Amino acid sequence: MEYSCITDIGLLREKNQDSYIAVSNSYGDFLMLVADGIGGGKAGEVASGECIKYFDDIFKQSGPFEKIEDAINYMLYHVRAVNKHVYDLSMRYEEYAGMGTTLTGLLLTSQGAVSINCGDSRVYGFLDDGIYKLTFDHTLVNQMLEKGQITYEESLNHPKKHYLVKAIGIFPSVSADVHKVKDMDYYLACSDGLHAYVSEEEIRKIVTAKHLSLDSKCEELKDQALMAGGFDNITIVMVKR
């Protein structure tokens, strides 16, 4: 297994509010996470950084996971715990009021793979030449689309397409999506600085390109996001099974 990570501030933002982790425990389990801070000037980078630091501190002492349900329950528990940690910070310090972060990623174990998502960062899987979206965006527009309140075409340019209905640290408690996912050739976790500006077809072409190394794939994806305007911070973590 090999992995590659990259983050970039983009062309318009004053700060990079994204954070990420790619770490193994002593049992060979592998955790990759991307956190995209929200709240504008209200310490989004603190929220994402605290979220990632939390998992960096606890995951190295984790495992082993004897069945896939153990891995799912582990992530559910710690997502709730990190949400409380970030929320408590936002309540304790005025300069952190209103801060929050998305959290998405993948836990790879000997029992299988588990996706984690809270917000609108994404995990993709790639099998043979296909791309598969493994997470559901927790946005108001996606919620409206599921309920049949708007059409898919209306969702594409909806004025509230970036409004989140779930995030880490905004409320005292949160429920994240944590699911077993299929085995894939590659997995990619990214902030919306990539997926909002680079099409899934372009992402698929780059990730499945056989002549590119893993590092080169990440670089090319980042460059495509910059060429599309670089409107947001860009973070990518990719693993090859």
N, C-alpha and C positions, 0 to 999 in steps of 0.2 A: 504494500500500500504506500502511495506517495501523495503528498498534498502541496498546495501552493496558496499563498495569500497575498493580497494587495489592497491598499487603500489609497485614496487620492482626495484632496480637498475639493477638486473640481475647479471651475473657472470663475465662479461668481460668489461663492461663500467666503466669509471671513474666517470661519473656524471649521475644522473637521469634527463633527459631532458623532461620527461613526466609531465603533470599537469592534474588535473581533478576537476570537481565540481559536487555536487549533492545538489540542493537547491530548496526550495519551496518559492512561493510568498504568500501574504496574502489571495489570493483567492483559494489556494489549487492547483495551477498549479505547475508542477515539471519539473525542467530542469536538465538533466545529460549530461555532456560533457567530452570528453577526447581530449587532445592536446598533440601531440608528436613533440617535437622540432627538427628541422633539421638545418643543417649547420655545423655539427661537432663541432669544437671548437669555432665557431662564435655565441656563446650565444643562442643556441637552447633552453636552459632552460629559458632564458629571454623571448623569443618569446612566448613559451607555457604558461609561468607564467603570462605574461601581457595579453594574450588572455583570460585566465581563470579569472583573476582578473577583467577584464572589465565586463564579464558577471555576476560575483559575485556582483559587484557594482550596475549594472543596473537592474538585474532581480527581485530583491526583491521589486522594485517599479513598476513592470509591471502589466498588466492585468486590468480588466478581458478581456478574449478573447471571444467575443460574437459569433463568427463563426470561423471555421477552417482557413478560408482565412486570418483572422486577425493574427493568430498565425504564419502562413507561411510568411506573409509580415513583421511581427515583426522580425523574424529570418533573413530574407533576408536583411533587413535594417541594423541590428546590425552586421551581418557578414561583410557587406561592411564597416561599421564603424570601427570594430576592425581590419580589414585588413589595413585600412588607418593608424590607430594608430600604429600598429607594423611596417608597412613600413616607416612611418615618423621617428620612433625611429632608424631604421636601417640606414636611411639617415643622421640623426643628429649626431650619435655617431659612430666613426670609429670602436670601439671595437664591435659594433653590426652589422657591414656591412655584408650583405648576410644572416642574420638570418631569419628564418621562422618557421612555425609550421603547422602540420595538425590540423584539427578540425572536430570532429564528435560527434554525440550525438542524444538526443531525447528530445522533449518538449511534456509533457503529460498534456493535458487540459481536461476540461469537454466536449469539442467539439470533442475530438479525439487526436490522436498522430501524431507528425510531426518529421520526421528524418532530420538531418542536416549532410552534409558531404562536406569536402574539403580536399583532400589528400587520404592517404591509410590506415588511421585508419578505423574501421568498427563498424557498428551496426548490431546485429543479433536479430531476434525475435524467440520466441519459443512458439508453440501452440500445445497442447496435447503432442505428443512425437516427433514432427518435429522441424527442425531448418530452418530458413529462413534468407538469407542475404538481408538486407534492404538497403544497400548502395553500390555504385559502386566505385571501387578503381580508383582514378585518377592517373594512372601510364602510362608510355609510352607503356609498353607491353600490358596493357588492351586496350589502344587506337588502337594499331596495330592489336590486336585480333578482335576487333569490325569491323575494316576495311577489315578483311580477309587477312591481310598481313602475318600473321603467324598462325599456327595451335595451338589448345589448348595444345597439347603435347609439342610443341616448347616453349610455354609461361612458362611452369612450371620451366624450368631451364635457362631461357633467361638471358644473362649477364647484361641486363638493366632492370630487373624485378622490381627494387626498384626506378627507375627514376620517379620522380613525374612530372606531367604536370599541377597540381594545388596545391597551398598551400597558407596559410595565411601569408602575409607580404613580399612576394617575389616581387610582382609587385604592381603598384599604385592602381589597382583595381582587383577584383576577382569575379567570379560567382560561387556560391556554389550550390550544389544540396539540395533543401529543398522541401520535399514531405509529403503529408498525407500518413500514413501507417496503416495497419490493426491493430485491437486490438489483443494483444497477452497475453499469460500467464506471460511470462518473456521477458524483453529486456536486452540486454547486449551491452555495448559500450566498445571497447578495442583498444589498440595500437597494432601495428604489432609485438610487442614482444610476444604477445599471438598467434594471428591468423597465423603468418608466420611459427610457429614451432609446433603448436598443431592442429591436424586435426579437421575439422568441425564435424566429427563423434564423436571424443573424447569429444569435447566441448559439443555436444548434450547430450551425455551420462551423463556427470557431471551435466549440468544444469537441466536436466529433472529427475535426481535421486530423488526419493521421500523421501529417508531416510536422506538426507543432508539438513542442514539449509542453508540459503542464504549466511551467512558468510563462512560456510564450503565449499560451492560451489566455492566461490571466491578463497579461500585458495587452494583448490584442483586444480583449473585451473592454478593459479600461480605456484604451485609446478610442474605441468606437463610441463610448459614452462621452468622452471629451469632444470628439468630432461632432456629436449630436448637439453640442452646446455646453456640456459640462455644467448644467444648471444646479447640480446637487453634489454632495459628497458621494464618492463611489467606493464601495467595499465589496470584495469578492474573496470567498474561500472555496477552494475546489479540491476534491479528493478523488483519486483513481483507485479503484478496488484491486 
